[in-house]
Amino acid sequence: MLLLNDIKPDMSIYYYASLIIKEIKEKENYDIVSLYKNVKEKYHISLKMYSYCLDWLFLIEAAIIDENGEVSLCT
């Protein structure tokens, strides 16, 4: 599921996570809900895929969510 073997690589967690990183870079800090709304509006991502992507970004230490629910990239 991270990288798919079929003809739709744009449905993978890896691809959607890159789009989420792109969104965070544009505005620096987002709260978790407004980030989802922006990503859903632009790329039609499901809530399930969005949560998988955030989990993966957290696991690889690319993004962090603070106590206030703001998502930011790790430096």
LUMFIMI-110765 format. One record per atom (N, C-alpha, C): residue number from 1; residue in one letter; atom name; z, x, y. Coordinates in Angstrom, 3 decimals. Layout:
# residues N
     k   r    a         c3         c1         c2
   NUM   A   CA          Z          X          Y
...
# end
This chain:
# residues 75
     k   r    a         c3         c1         c2
     1   M    N      0.000      0.816     -1.197
     1   M   CA      0.000      0.000      0.000
     1   M    C      0.000      0.855      1.255
     2   L    N      0.536      2.053      1.156
     2   L   CA      0.508      2.940      2.313
     2   L    C     -0.930      3.290      2.661
     3   L    N     -1.674      3.740      1.670
     3   L   CA     -3.114      3.961      1.809
     3   L    C     -3.810      3.205      0.687
     4   L    N     -4.719      2.336      1.064
     4   L   CA     -5.393      1.512      0.077
     4   L    C     -6.627      2.218     -0.477
     5   N    N     -6.987      1.892     -1.698
     5   N   CA     -8.152      2.481     -2.331
     5   N    C     -9.395      1.614     -2.207
     6   D    N     -9.271      0.442     -1.632
     6   D   CA    -10.430     -0.438     -1.550
     6   D    C    -11.207     -0.215     -0.250
     7   I    N    -12.073     -1.148      0.077
     7   I   CA    -12.951     -0.972      1.227
     7   I    C    -12.338     -1.422      2.554
     8   K    N    -11.074     -1.761      2.587
     8   K   CA    -10.440     -2.188      3.830
     8   K    C     -9.256     -1.288      4.177
     9   P    N     -9.515     -0.073      4.603
     9   P   CA     -8.404      0.811      4.956
     9   P    C     -7.651      0.349      6.198
    10   D    N     -8.271     -0.530      6.986
    10   D   CA     -7.606     -1.027      8.185
    10   D    C     -6.512     -2.042      7.877
    11   M    N     -6.259     -2.331      6.614
    11   M   CA     -5.183     -3.224      6.214
    11   M    C     -3.971     -2.450      5.705
    12   S    N     -3.951     -1.145      5.866
    12   S   CA     -2.882     -0.317      5.316
    12   S    C     -1.744     -0.131      6.319
    13   I    N     -0.587      0.197      5.811
    13   I   CA      0.575      0.486      6.646
    13   I    C      0.289      1.697      7.534
    14   Y    N     -0.372      2.671      6.978
    14   Y   CA     -0.715      3.895      7.711
    14   Y    C     -1.530      3.566      8.962
    15   Y    N     -2.525      2.704      8.821
    15   Y   CA     -3.389      2.324      9.937
    15   Y    C     -2.610      1.528     10.982
    16   Y    N     -1.891      0.504     10.547
    16   Y   CA     -1.144     -0.325     11.492
    16   Y    C     -0.034      0.464     12.184
    17   A    N      0.585      1.388     11.482
    17   A   CA      1.618      2.220     12.103
    17   A    C      1.022      3.062     13.220
    18   S    N     -0.205      3.523     13.039
    18   S   CA     -0.852      4.302     14.102
    18   S    C     -1.099      3.432     15.330
    19   L    N     -1.410      2.159     15.129
    19   L   CA     -1.599      1.244     16.247
    19   L    C     -0.276      0.977     16.965
    20   I    N      0.802      0.888     16.210
    20   I   CA      2.125      0.689     16.811
    20   I    C      2.513      1.916     17.634
    21   I    N      2.246      3.096     17.116
    21   I   CA      2.522      4.324     17.868
    21   I    C      1.728      4.337     19.167
    22   K    N      0.478      3.927     19.090
    22   K   CA     -0.384      3.865     20.279
    22   K    C      0.217      2.932     21.325
    23   E    N      0.712      1.775     20.901
    23   E   CA      1.330      0.820     21.822
    23   E    C      2.589      1.396     22.460
    24   I    N      3.417      2.047     21.665
    24   I   CA      4.665      2.611     22.195
    24   I    C      4.357      3.708     23.214
    25   K    N      3.332      4.511     22.952
    25   K   CA      2.954      5.585     23.877
    25   K    C      2.494      5.034     25.220
    26   E    N      1.877      3.876     25.222
    26   E   CA      1.381      3.288     26.460
    26   E    C      2.505      2.861     27.390
    27   K    N      3.620      2.384     26.848
    27   K   CA      4.702      1.857     27.690
    27   K    C      6.019      2.621     27.543
    28   E    N      6.097      3.585     26.669
    28   E   CA      7.304      4.369     26.395
    28   E    C      8.316      3.594     25.553
    29   N    N      9.037      2.652     26.133
    29   N   CA     10.049      1.902     25.374
    29   N    C      9.716      0.417     25.377
    30   Y    N      9.812     -0.173     24.224
    30   Y   CA      9.602     -1.600     24.022
    30   Y    C     10.818     -2.146     23.306
    31   D    N     11.160     -3.401     23.610
    31   D   CA     12.129     -4.020     22.707
    31   D    C     11.338     -4.495     21.493
    32   I    N     12.009     -4.639     20.392
    32   I   CA     11.366     -4.865     19.099
    32   I    C     10.524     -6.145     19.080
    33   V    N     10.950     -7.167     19.795
    33   V   CA     10.222     -8.448     19.803
    33   V    C      8.970     -8.367     20.676
    34   S    N      9.083     -7.805     21.861
    34   S   CA      7.895     -7.717     22.727
    34   S    C      6.857     -6.759     22.155
    35   L    N      7.294     -5.720     21.456
    35   L   CA      6.350     -4.832     20.784
    35   L    C      5.572     -5.604     19.728
    36   Y    N      6.276     -6.413     18.942
    36   Y   CA      5.593     -7.225     17.923
    36   Y    C      4.601     -8.185     18.566
    37   K    N      4.998     -8.842     19.650
    37   K   CA      4.102     -9.793     20.315
    37   K    C      2.833     -9.107     20.804
    38   N    N      2.970     -7.925     21.391
    38   N   CA      1.794     -7.201     21.884
    38   N    C      0.896     -6.743     20.747
    39   V    N      1.492     -6.203     19.689
    39   V   CA      0.701     -5.724     18.556
    39   V    C      0.027     -6.897     17.849
    40   K    N      0.734     -8.000     17.696
    40   K   CA      0.159     -9.183     17.042
    40   K    C     -1.006     -9.736     17.850
    41   E    N     -0.842     -9.780     19.160
    41   E   CA     -1.886    -10.307     20.033
    41   E    C     -3.154     -9.440     19.978
    42   K    N     -2.983     -8.131     19.983
    42   K   CA     -4.128     -7.222     20.004
    42   K    C     -4.762     -7.016     18.635
    43   Y    N     -3.932     -6.905     17.583
    43   Y   CA     -4.438     -6.472     16.282
    43   Y    C     -4.215     -7.478     15.153
    44   H    N     -3.608     -8.629     15.449
    44   H   CA     -3.400     -9.697     14.456
    44   H    C     -2.630     -9.195     13.228
    45   I    N     -1.518     -8.550     13.467
    45   I   CA     -0.678     -8.016     12.395
    45   I    C      0.370     -9.062     12.012
    46   S    N      0.687     -9.141     10.748
    46   S   CA      1.719    -10.085     10.297
    46   S    C      3.107     -9.487     10.539
    47   L    N      4.105    -10.341     10.565
    47   L   CA      5.477     -9.883     10.744
    47   L    C      5.916     -8.994      9.587
    48   K    N      5.488     -9.331      8.389
    48   K   CA      5.829     -8.536      7.205
    48   K    C      5.252     -7.123      7.321
    49   M    N      3.983     -7.015      7.695
    49   M   CA      3.350     -5.708      7.845
    49   M    C      3.995     -4.925      8.997
    50   Y    N      4.329     -5.620     10.072
    50   Y   CA      4.984     -4.993     11.214
    50   Y    C      6.325     -4.374     10.792
    51   S    N      7.100     -5.114     10.015
    51   S   CA      8.397     -4.584      9.577
    51   S    C      8.226     -3.411      8.611
    52   Y    N      7.223     -3.473      7.731
    52   Y   CA      6.935     -2.332      6.849
    52   Y    C      6.573     -1.091      7.664
    53   C    N      5.769     -1.292      8.684
    53   C   CA      5.348     -0.166      9.530
    53   C    C      6.529      0.449     10.270
    54   L    N      7.391     -0.392     10.828
    54   L   CA      8.571      0.136     11.525
    54   L    C      9.485      0.877     10.562
    55   D    N      9.657      0.344      9.367
    55   D   CA     10.457      1.032      8.356
    55   D    C      9.869      2.400      8.030
    56   W    N      8.566      2.439      7.842
    56   W   CA      7.899      3.693      7.503
    56   W    C      8.006      4.697      8.652
    57   L    N      7.814      4.228      9.891
    57   L   CA      7.924      5.122     11.050
    57   L    C      9.348      5.659     11.184
    58   F    N     10.335      4.837     10.856
    58   F   CA     11.718      5.289     10.886
    58   F    C     11.975      6.318      9.787
    59   L    N     11.459      6.074      8.600
    59   L   CA     11.678      6.988      7.474
    59   L    C     11.064      8.371      7.696
    60   I    N      9.918      8.409      8.354
    60   I   CA      9.293      9.710      8.612
    60   I    C      9.753     10.304      9.939
    61   E    N     10.743      9.663     10.558
    61   E   CA     11.350     10.101     11.809
    61   E    C     10.344     10.188     12.947
    62   A    N      9.450      9.194     13.005
    62   A   CA      8.471      9.120     14.087
    62   A    C      8.927      8.149     15.181
    63   A    N      9.742      7.168     14.793
    63   A   CA     10.224      6.174     15.755
    63   A    C     11.682      5.854     15.446
    64   I    N     12.350      5.371     16.476
    64   I   CA     13.761      4.992     16.320
    64   I    C     14.001      3.694     17.086
    65   I    N     14.922      2.896     16.579
    65   I   CA     15.333      1.669     17.246
    65   I    C     16.796      1.836     17.626
    66   D    N     17.094      1.721     18.925
    66   D   CA     18.473      1.928     19.371
    66   D    C     19.300      0.652     19.248
    67   E    N     20.549      0.713     19.702
    67   E   CA     21.472     -0.426     19.589
    67   E    C     20.995     -1.645     20.362
    68   N    N     20.212     -1.428     21.423
    68   N   CA     19.722     -2.524     22.244
    68   N    C     18.432     -3.137     21.709
    69   G    N     17.926     -2.617     20.599
    69   G   CA     16.707     -3.132     20.002
    69   G    C     15.438     -2.553     20.614
    70   E    N     15.558     -1.447     21.339
    70   E   CA     14.381     -0.813     21.920
    70   E    C     13.801      0.199     20.950
    71   V    N     12.492      0.143     20.807
    71   V   CA     11.771      1.051     19.927
    71   V    C     11.187      2.169     20.775
    72   S    N     11.426      3.405     20.362
    72   S   CA     10.869      4.562     21.054
    72   S    C     10.460      5.608     20.046
    73   L    N      9.561      6.480     20.461
    73   L   CA      9.093      7.557     19.594
    73   L    C     10.089      8.703     19.623
    74   C    N     10.240      9.355     18.505
    74   C   CA     11.084     10.544     18.416
    74   C    C     10.300     11.727     18.966
    75   T    N     11.018     12.629     19.583
    75   T   CA     10.340     13.826     20.115
    75   T    C     10.625     15.036     19.292
# end
